[in-house]
Amino acid sequence: MWRCLTFLCGLIAAPMAQAHPHVFVDVTLTLETDDEGRVDGVEVTWVYDPLFTMLVLSDRGLDADADLSLTEKEKALLLGFDLQDWPEGFDGALFAYDEDDAVTLGPAEALSVGMQDGALVTRHRRPVATREIGAGETLRLKPYDPYYYAALSLVGIDGLPDGCRAQIVPPDTDAADARVAEMGDSNDEMFFEEAKVGVHYAFTAEVTCAGS
């Protein structure tokens, strides 16, 4: 994910030393449904922190006039920049679970990139094998970076099927910190590569439906 982007590693690794996370992202999820109200995709919106935004634009020579807006040409050049160079086996930064097991999400498709209040905003879609959320069942969505290079905060979930409601459950950061402290040396950058502690800091969207 972000840790694998060449420009990011080069720009951030030195000035930010070994502190984690390096990038901060506000996430909004929008469920996509078919004509029968079954979930068949998730649109993901990422709003990046101002420092990361500045580094990306500077590294790529964009927004030369520093007006914090992008031309259509600049948007075309930047589209999908944060979906590139995902390592083999990396599932992205969104994980889904139903009542029985993990839900497989398809490859990310870049939709748009732009600026909002001085921050980079990107949108992409993750297809889902069509599924119905049965009465009393819960679909859980967890946006997080396993390596905790980026901290993802879930700020909204939209597009709920009729008769469904959603609850956003934030992580217990104190418990997460304690768990990570037990796992190894969090001052060692390689620790985050191996331990994949991001799940302990994950927000969870719980979508529960009453059924028809």
Contacts in CASP RR format, 6 or more apart in sequence:
PFRMAT RR
TARGET T0000
AUTHOR 0000-0000-0000
METHOD contacts of the structure
MODEL  1
MWRCLTFLCGLIAAPMAQAHPHVFVDVTLTLETDDEGRVDGVEVTWVYDP
LFTMLVLSDRGLDADADLSLTEKEKALLLGFDLQDWPEGFDGALFAYDED
DAVTLGPAEALSVGMQDGALVTRHRRPVATREIGAGETLRLKPYDPYYYA
ALSLVGIDGLPDGCRAQIVPPDTDAADARVAEMGDSNDEMFFEEAKVGVH
YAFTAEVTCAGS
1 82 0 8 1.000
1 86 0 8 1.000
1 90 0 8 1.000
1 92 0 8 1.000
1 93 0 8 1.000
1 145 0 8 1.000
1 147 0 8 1.000
1 149 0 8 1.000
1 150 0 8 1.000
2 8 0 8 1.000
2 22 0 8 1.000
2 23 0 8 1.000
2 82 0 8 1.000
2 145 0 8 1.000
2 149 0 8 1.000
2 150 0 8 1.000
3 9 0 8 1.000
3 22 0 8 1.000
3 145 0 8 1.000
3 147 0 8 1.000
3 149 0 8 1.000
4 85 0 8 1.000
4 86 0 8 1.000
4 87 0 8 1.000
4 90 0 8 1.000
5 81 0 8 1.000
5 82 0 8 1.000
5 84 0 8 1.000
5 85 0 8 1.000
6 85 0 8 1.000
7 55 0 8 1.000
7 56 0 8 1.000
7 59 0 8 1.000
7 60 0 8 1.000
8 22 0 8 1.000
8 23 0 8 1.000
8 52 0 8 1.000
8 55 0 8 1.000
8 56 0 8 1.000
11 55 0 8 1.000
11 59 0 8 1.000
12 22 0 8 1.000
12 23 0 8 1.000
12 55 0 8 1.000
16 22 0 8 1.000
18 187 0 8 1.000
18 188 0 8 1.000
18 189 0 8 1.000
20 148 0 8 1.000
20 149 0 8 1.000
20 186 0 8 1.000
20 192 0 8 1.000
21 145 0 8 1.000
21 148 0 8 1.000
21 149 0 8 1.000
21 150 0 8 1.000
21 151 0 8 1.000
22 52 0 8 1.000
22 149 0 8 1.000
22 150 0 8 1.000
23 48 0 8 1.000
23 49 0 8 1.000
23 52 0 8 1.000
23 149 0 8 1.000
23 150 0 8 1.000
23 151 0 8 1.000
24 48 0 8 1.000
24 49 0 8 1.000
24 52 0 8 1.000
24 150 0 8 1.000
24 151 0 8 1.000
24 153 0 8 1.000
25 46 0 8 1.000
25 47 0 8 1.000
25 48 0 8 1.000
25 49 0 8 1.000
25 150 0 8 1.000
25 151 0 8 1.000
25 152 0 8 1.000
25 153 0 8 1.000
26 46 0 8 1.000
26 47 0 8 1.000
26 153 0 8 1.000
26 155 0 8 1.000
27 44 0 8 1.000
27 45 0 8 1.000
27 46 0 8 1.000
27 47 0 8 1.000
27 143 0 8 1.000
27 152 0 8 1.000
27 153 0 8 1.000
27 154 0 8 1.000
27 155 0 8 1.000
27 156 0 8 1.000
27 203 0 8 1.000
28 44 0 8 1.000
28 45 0 8 1.000
28 47 0 8 1.000
28 154 0 8 1.000
28 155 0 8 1.000
28 156 0 8 1.000
28 157 0 8 1.000
28 158 0 8 1.000
29 42 0 8 1.000
29 43 0 8 1.000
29 44 0 8 1.000
29 45 0 8 1.000
29 94 0 8 1.000
29 141 0 8 1.000
29 143 0 8 1.000
29 154 0 8 1.000
29 156 0 8 1.000
29 157 0 8 1.000
29 158 0 8 1.000
29 205 0 8 1.000
30 42 0 8 1.000
30 43 0 8 1.000
30 44 0 8 1.000
30 45 0 8 1.000
30 157 0 8 1.000
30 158 0 8 1.000
30 159 0 8 1.000
31 39 0 8 1.000
31 41 0 8 1.000
31 42 0 8 1.000
31 157 0 8 1.000
31 158 0 8 1.000
31 159 0 8 1.000
31 160 0 8 1.000
31 161 0 8 1.000
31 207 0 8 1.000
32 39 0 8 1.000
32 40 0 8 1.000
32 41 0 8 1.000
32 42 0 8 1.000
32 43 0 8 1.000
32 125 0 8 1.000
32 159 0 8 1.000
33 39 0 8 1.000
33 40 0 8 1.000
33 159 0 8 1.000
33 161 0 8 1.000
34 40 0 8 1.000
34 130 0 8 1.000
36 132 0 8 1.000
37 132 0 8 1.000
37 161 0 8 1.000
37 162 0 8 1.000
38 130 0 8 1.000
38 131 0 8 1.000
38 132 0 8 1.000
38 161 0 8 1.000
39 128 0 8 1.000
39 130 0 8 1.000
39 131 0 8 1.000
39 132 0 8 1.000
39 133 0 8 1.000
39 139 0 8 1.000
39 161 0 8 1.000
40 127 0 8 1.000
40 128 0 8 1.000
40 129 0 8 1.000
40 130 0 8 1.000
40 131 0 8 1.000
41 125 0 8 1.000
41 126 0 8 1.000
41 127 0 8 1.000
41 128 0 8 1.000
42 94 0 8 1.000
42 96 0 8 1.000
42 105 0 8 1.000
42 125 0 8 1.000
42 126 0 8 1.000
42 128 0 8 1.000
42 141 0 8 1.000
43 111 0 8 1.000
43 123 0 8 1.000
43 124 0 8 1.000
43 125 0 8 1.000
44 94 0 8 1.000
44 108 0 8 1.000
44 123 0 8 1.000
44 124 0 8 1.000
44 125 0 8 1.000
44 126 0 8 1.000
44 143 0 8 1.000
45 121 0 8 1.000
45 122 0 8 1.000
45 123 0 8 1.000
46 82 0 8 1.000
46 121 0 8 1.000
46 122 0 8 1.000
46 123 0 8 1.000
46 152 0 8 1.000
47 116 0 8 1.000
47 119 0 8 1.000
47 120 0 8 1.000
47 121 0 8 1.000
48 56 0 8 1.000
48 119 0 8 1.000
48 120 0 8 1.000
48 121 0 8 1.000
48 122 0 8 1.000
49 119 0 8 1.000
50 118 0 8 1.000
50 119 0 8 1.000
52 120 0 8 1.000
53 115 0 8 1.000
53 118 0 8 1.000
53 119 0 8 1.000
53 120 0 8 1.000
56 62 0 8 1.000
56 78 0 8 1.000
56 81 0 8 1.000
56 120 0 8 1.000
57 63 0 8 1.000
57 120 0 8 1.000
60 77 0 8 1.000
60 78 0 8 1.000
60 81 0 8 1.000
62 70 0 8 1.000
62 74 0 8 1.000
62 77 0 8 1.000
62 78 0 8 1.000
63 69 0 8 1.000
63 70 0 8 1.000
63 74 0 8 1.000
68 115 0 8 1.000
68 118 0 8 1.000
69 115 0 8 1.000
70 78 0 8 1.000
70 113 0 8 1.000
70 114 0 8 1.000
70 115 0 8 1.000
75 112 0 8 1.000
75 113 0 8 1.000
75 114 0 8 1.000
78 113 0 8 1.000
78 114 0 8 1.000
79 110 0 8 1.000
79 112 0 8 1.000
79 113 0 8 1.000
80 110 0 8 1.000
80 113 0 8 1.000
80 122 0 8 1.000
80 124 0 8 1.000
81 113 0 8 1.000
81 122 0 8 1.000
82 122 0 8 1.000
83 108 0 8 1.000
83 110 0 8 1.000
83 124 0 8 1.000
86 92 0 8 1.000
90 146 0 8 1.000
91 105 0 8 1.000
92 108 0 8 1.000
93 143 0 8 1.000
93 144 0 8 1.000
93 145 0 8 1.000
93 150 0 8 1.000
93 152 0 8 1.000
94 105 0 8 1.000
94 126 0 8 1.000
94 141 0 8 1.000
94 142 0 8 1.000
94 143 0 8 1.000
95 102 0 8 1.000
95 105 0 8 1.000
95 141 0 8 1.000
95 142 0 8 1.000
95 143 0 8 1.000
95 144 0 8 1.000
95 202 0 8 1.000
96 102 0 8 1.000
96 103 0 8 1.000
96 105 0 8 1.000
96 128 0 8 1.000
96 139 0 8 1.000
96 140 0 8 1.000
96 141 0 8 1.000
96 142 0 8 1.000
97 103 0 8 1.000
97 139 0 8 1.000
97 140 0 8 1.000
97 142 0 8 1.000
98 131 0 8 1.000
98 133 0 8 1.000
98 137 0 8 1.000
98 138 0 8 1.000
98 139 0 8 1.000
98 140 0 8 1.000
99 137 0 8 1.000
99 138 0 8 1.000
103 128 0 8 1.000
103 129 0 8 1.000
103 131 0 8 1.000
103 139 0 8 1.000
104 128 0 8 1.000
104 129 0 8 1.000
105 126 0 8 1.000
105 127 0 8 1.000
105 128 0 8 1.000
106 126 0 8 1.000
106 127 0 8 1.000
106 128 0 8 1.000
107 126 0 8 1.000
107 127 0 8 1.000
108 124 0 8 1.000
108 125 0 8 1.000
108 126 0 8 1.000
109 124 0 8 1.000
109 125 0 8 1.000
109 126 0 8 1.000
109 127 0 8 1.000
110 122 0 8 1.000
110 123 0 8 1.000
110 124 0 8 1.000
111 123 0 8 1.000
111 124 0 8 1.000
111 125 0 8 1.000
112 122 0 8 1.000
112 123 0 8 1.000
113 120 0 8 1.000
113 121 0 8 1.000
113 122 0 8 1.000
113 123 0 8 1.000
114 120 0 8 1.000
114 121 0 8 1.000
114 122 0 8 1.000
115 121 0 8 1.000
131 139 0 8 1.000
133 139 0 8 1.000
133 161 0 8 1.000
133 164 0 8 1.000
133 207 0 8 1.000
133 208 0 8 1.000
133 209 0 8 1.000
133 211 0 8 1.000
134 209 0 8 1.000
134 211 0 8 1.000
135 209 0 8 1.000
135 210 0 8 1.000
135 211 0 8 1.000
135 212 0 8 1.000
136 208 0 8 1.000
136 209 0 8 1.000
136 210 0 8 1.000
136 211 0 8 1.000
137 208 0 8 1.000
137 209 0 8 1.000
138 206 0 8 1.000
138 207 0 8 1.000
138 208 0 8 1.000
139 206 0 8 1.000
139 207 0 8 1.000
140 204 0 8 1.000
140 205 0 8 1.000
140 206 0 8 1.000
140 207 0 8 1.000
141 157 0 8 1.000
141 204 0 8 1.000
141 205 0 8 1.000
141 207 0 8 1.000
142 199 0 8 1.000
142 202 0 8 1.000
142 203 0 8 1.000
142 204 0 8 1.000
142 205 0 8 1.000
143 152 0 8 1.000
143 154 0 8 1.000
143 202 0 8 1.000
143 203 0 8 1.000
144 152 0 8 1.000
144 198 0 8 1.000
144 199 0 8 1.000
144 201 0 8 1.000
144 202 0 8 1.000
144 203 0 8 1.000
145 151 0 8 1.000
145 152 0 8 1.000
145 198 0 8 1.000
146 196 0 8 1.000
146 198 0 8 1.000
146 199 0 8 1.000
147 192 0 8 1.000
147 193 0 8 1.000
147 196 0 8 1.000
147 198 0 8 1.000
148 192 0 8 1.000
148 196 0 8 1.000
148 197 0 8 1.000
148 198 0 8 1.000
148 201 0 8 1.000
149 192 0 8 1.000
151 201 0 8 1.000
152 202 0 8 1.000
152 203 0 8 1.000
153 203 0 8 1.000
154 168 0 8 1.000
154 170 0 8 1.000
154 203 0 8 1.000
154 204 0 8 1.000
154 205 0 8 1.000
155 168 0 8 1.000
156 168 0 8 1.000
156 205 0 8 1.000
157 166 0 8 1.000
157 168 0 8 1.000
157 205 0 8 1.000
157 207 0 8 1.000
160 166 0 8 1.000
160 207 0 8 1.000
161 209 0 8 1.000
163 209 0 8 1.000
163 210 0 8 1.000
163 211 0 8 1.000
164 207 0 8 1.000
164 208 0 8 1.000
164 209 0 8 1.000
164 210 0 8 1.000
165 207 0 8 1.000
165 208 0 8 1.000
165 209 0 8 1.000
166 205 0 8 1.000
166 206 0 8 1.000
166 207 0 8 1.000
166 208 0 8 1.000
167 205 0 8 1.000
167 206 0 8 1.000
167 208 0 8 1.000
168 203 0 8 1.000
168 204 0 8 1.000
168 205 0 8 1.000
168 206 0 8 1.000
169 203 0 8 1.000
169 204 0 8 1.000
169 205 0 8 1.000
169 206 0 8 1.000
170 203 0 8 1.000
171 200 0 8 1.000
171 201 0 8 1.000
171 202 0 8 1.000
171 203 0 8 1.000
173 201 0 8 1.000
175 200 0 8 1.000
176 197 0 8 1.000
176 200 0 8 1.000
176 201 0 8 1.000
179 197 0 8 1.000
179 200 0 8 1.000
180 186 0 8 1.000
180 195 0 8 1.000
180 197 0 8 1.000
180 200 0 8 1.000
183 191 0 8 1.000
183 195 0 8 1.000
183 197 0 8 1.000
184 191 0 8 1.000
184 195 0 8 1.000
185 191 0 8 1.000
186 192 0 8 1.000
186 197 0 8 1.000
END
